[in-house]
Structures are given as structure tokens and as C-alpha cells.
Amino acid sequence: MEPKPFSLDTPLARGRTADVFEWDDGYVLKLFHNWFPLGDVEYELKIARAVHASGVRSPAIKALIQVQGRNGLIYERVSGNSMLTMFQRKPWTAISLARTFAQLHAQMHACTFNADVPGQRQRLQHKIQDAAALHVLTKSALLKALDSMPDGDKVCHGDFHPANVLISSDDSSIIDWIDASSGNPAADVARTSIILLGALAGKQIRNVLVRMFVGFFHTAYLREYSRLRPLDGFEYRRWLPIVAGARLSENIPELESWLVTQAKKIE
């Protein structure tokens, strides 16, 4: 498989773990940096194939290859802008974007994982155990609560937020599936809420008007999702401190205090 000529100096995008280049017509090459483990690249290949096979609107993956000594994955090229970019350009479209966002999440949760993929419960357990900022008693309460929560077998993204949704004039697609698992949709919705509410709690959004529209976006997202799929309000609220505690393992200093406060609500 020979690509169109490209230079390592001219990627379409640069990232912490990989750069993205044009490849054959309709495809892109995600080329990982040399320090990124081959096992993690193979894991992404496995997850991306399983997600696409489940019926979720996500890019197809073609192959794992080596280019100039670096490991890479060839993905179907998806055109469009990220929903985050669209929101930043026109924040007053928050409610319309939130409805599309909810529709994609609901469509995802209608799909079942028929593959050997990580379980959501196991992933959350490990993250809570790795969260250094949590007091031992809070960890114990979170893990006990997690044990009592219902399982599921649906496709759950694990990091569903507007930057991971690409929208074009006639289609949309969900990207970045490295945190995907088979699990309970209510936990996945709670994770999205913690991300959005954390953006409001932190200092990264300084514009008061934009903060207001982010709040509108979150409210409209929950309303539309609940219209499309049953969402038990008590169960959803029970998941919030659990996923907040798990998010502490991701070491986001500006959100640590807020996340600890959310996690303690389980006690």
C-alpha cells in the first residue's frame, strides 16, 4: 500500500502521542511517536475495529503499518469540524449542537459490544484506586458504591465531549475511542456531565457569556438524551461522584479540588 507523497514535516495535525498525515484517497495515517508503545497502538486498533463493527458512527480502521520506523494506523478520513470548534465560533448555537450531541450519544448506547473489550466497571475501579488525591475512606466508599451499580453491555465512549465529535454538512462521526468500554450508558452520560460541569467549575472558560452557553448546552444535552433513551435520574446522580473520583486519576490540577468535592458526595 503506497501513500501519496508526504513529508513528516507537513502533518494535517500534531498531537501528544501521534501526528496525522494524508494517505490514500479517503484515508489518513495516524503516525505515533517512537516512544509510544506498540502494544498501545495494537490496543487502539482492536478497540477501533470493535467500535466500528458495533454500528457506532465512527471512522473505519484499515491497517497497522510502519513508516520510517514509526508505527501507524490507517483510518478512514472523516471530513468536518469538531463540535467544540463549531461551538467556539457560534456559542449561541449551543442548544442545537447539544441535541445533535445527545442524538449521537444515544445512537452509540443503542449498540452492543460483541467483542473482547474492557469492562467499564474494571476501568473505573482501576482509576479510582489510582486517584492519589482521594482520601482512603472516600476511595472505599466509591468502590463500594461502584460494586452496587448495574452492569451493561453497550458501547460506552469513556470520554465523550464536543472535541471528539466531527460534523460535516451531511454527516457526523465520533473519534478517539482509546477509553471505550462495554458498560452501562448511565455511567457514560455521567462522565460527560462531569467533563462539562468541570469546564464550568474550572477557570478555562473566562467569558461569562460563553460559560452561560456551556450551561445551556449541558442542560439541553441531558434533556434530549432522556427523550431518546430512558435515563433513571437517581442512578445517573449516583454515578456522578463515582466517575468524578475516577477522573482524579487523570491528574488535572485545576480541577482537583472540585473533583474531590464531587467524589465526596458518595459518602
Phi, psi and omega in degrees: 000112183255130180278168166295153180304134176212158180245143176295349180273352185232064177286158172290328180204149176245142179222173182295321183257341185200160172246155182244132182233156170296148178229220175297168177305127177086004182225157172231159177250120173266105188255114186280151176291156187300331183283345185283124188297140177301322180301324179287328176293316179296324178295317178298320177301314181297313182294316182298321178294316182295319180296311181297320180294336182287342181106000177290147179283091183216158181295139174287151178243137189259311186194162169255127182224172172243135178228119179051045176078004180246144178279141181215159176240134178263119181248151166302135180281129179246122180273166176118175178256154175290150178298328178298316178299318180296320179295317181296326179285322183223073184299338180289352175269016187307315185292317177298316179295321180297323178294316176298317179302313179294321179297319177294320180294319179295320178297319177301315185284354172275351184261140180256139176279118174248054182208163179280089181236161182300149174275143181300316182301315181297318179298316180294321178302311181298319181294317178297317179297330181272357184279097185296334183284348182275134173294149184302325180289324177292319176302314181299317180294320179295316181293323177295317178296319179301320180299332184270353184278148182288145176280178175198170180231023182269160177289120178238130187287317180087347179202048186277109178212168189302334180290343181259018175238125176254133183233131173243185183294336185229008182198171175211156184210152180252134184238176174063075187258017186297336180260013183293151178205168173265123185188205186266121180304326181299325178291324179291322175294317179298321177299316178298318178299316180297323177295312183291316179292327176294324177297325177285325182285330181279189184252008183287341177251102185266336181285121184299321181293318179296319177301319179298318181290328175297320176297317176300317181301312182297315180297315181293324177299310181296321180296314181291319179299315181296331176290326185273327182220145177299134177224105180292117185298320180294315181296316179302314180294330178290329179287332187305309179293331180294312181286333174295317177298320179294324181294337178298337179290348183272000173053068176248092189307319184291345180250357188303310182299316180295317181295321177298317178300317179295317182296324182292345180293350178284337186284000000 
